[in-house]
Each structure stands twice: as C-alpha cells, then as structure tokens.
C-alpha cells in the first residue's frame, strides 16, 4: 500500500528531494537573475510543470518565493550591516534600489529605510 501511495504522490507533485534541490539552488543563486527555465532544469522538468508543482508544494509561485527570500535577506542585511541600501539591493538580486524598495514595501508594508536601525 505504501509503495502505491508514494508513487502516486510523486506523480502529482515534486518529491522532497526535488523541492529541496530547487530551494537550495534558489538560496545559493539568489543574487542572480533566476529564470523559471533555469529553476525547472535543476529538477529536470518543464518550466510550466515546475511552476505548477512548486506552487502546489509551497503555496506560492516560484517568482514570488524568490522575491520573498530576497526581501528577507535584504532585511537581515539592513539590520546587520551598514551597507548602502542600493548595494544591498544588488547583492540580494534586485535590479535597483527602487525595485528593492517597491518589493520590500509590498512584502513587509515598510520601506528598507524604515527597517534599518538608526545609527
């Protein structure tokens, strides 16, 4: 019975290993421009199918997951370093400081400047 359940669940979603491979890849390459095709190739499936299975497994689309991870990493850097916000934006994979600010505000409700502790 277990074998059938396991095979069935694997046909309907990403395996734990595939999901972990994708997440590890995203975390390792967060500062780069990550395409859906690139992420899908990590687990050897088509981009459309990967997007669907990733959303099913994580409850969020791959692109939104990447954005959230970048915002979280930026938040950490804002509190732990004194790097310029523009530098942080580039280091976590945003194209510019304004792109970081826009996505940061959308995800957290605050701007990067509001999160950075006062000197």
PEWONOR-V311415 format. One record per pair of residues at least 6 apart in sequence whose ideal C-beta (glycine too) atoms are under 7 Angstrom apart, sorted by the first residue. I is the first residue (numbers start at 1). J is the second residue. D is the distance in Angstrom with one decimal. If there is no record, write none. Layout:
BEGIN
{{I J D} {I J D}}
END
This chain:
BEGIN
{{13 53 5.4} {13 56 5.6} {13 57 5.7} {14 43 6.7} {14 53 4.6} {14 54 6.6} {14 57 5.1} {18 43 4.2} {19 57 5.3} {21 42 5.6} {21 43 5.6} {22 39 5.8} {22 42 5.7} {22 43 5.7} {22 54 6.6} {25 39 6.7} {25 42 4.7} {26 34 6.5} {26 39 6.9} {26 66 5.9} {26 69 6.5} {27 69 6.8} {30 69 6.0} {30 70 6.1} {30 73 6.4} {30 92 6.3} {30 93 5.2} {31 91 5.8} {31 92 6.3} {31 93 4.7} {32 93 6.4} {34 66 5.8} {36 47 4.4} {36 50 6.8} {36 51 5.9} {36 62 6.2} {37 47 4.8} {39 50 6.2} {39 62 5.7} {40 46 6.1} {40 47 4.3} {40 50 3.6} {43 50 6.5} {51 61 6.4} {51 62 5.7} {54 62 4.8} {55 61 5.1} {58 65 6.0} {67 103 5.3} {67 107 6.9} {68 107 5.9} {70 92 4.5} {70 93 5.1} {70 94 6.2} {71 103 6.0} {71 104 5.3} {71 107 4.5} {71 108 6.5} {73 92 4.6} {74 88 5.3} {74 92 4.8} {74 100 6.0} {74 104 6.4} {74 112 6.5} {75 115 5.8} {77 83 6.4} {77 88 4.8} {77 92 7.0} {78 88 6.5} {78 112 5.7} {78 115 5.1} {78 116 4.6} {79 117 6.1} {85 97 5.4} {85 100 7.0} {85 112 5.0} {85 113 6.9} {86 97 4.1} {89 96 6.2} {89 97 4.7} {89 99 6.7} {89 100 3.7} {94 100 4.1} {94 103 6.9} {100 112 6.2} {101 111 5.6} {101 112 5.9} {104 111 6.4} {104 112 5.2} {105 111 5.5}}
END
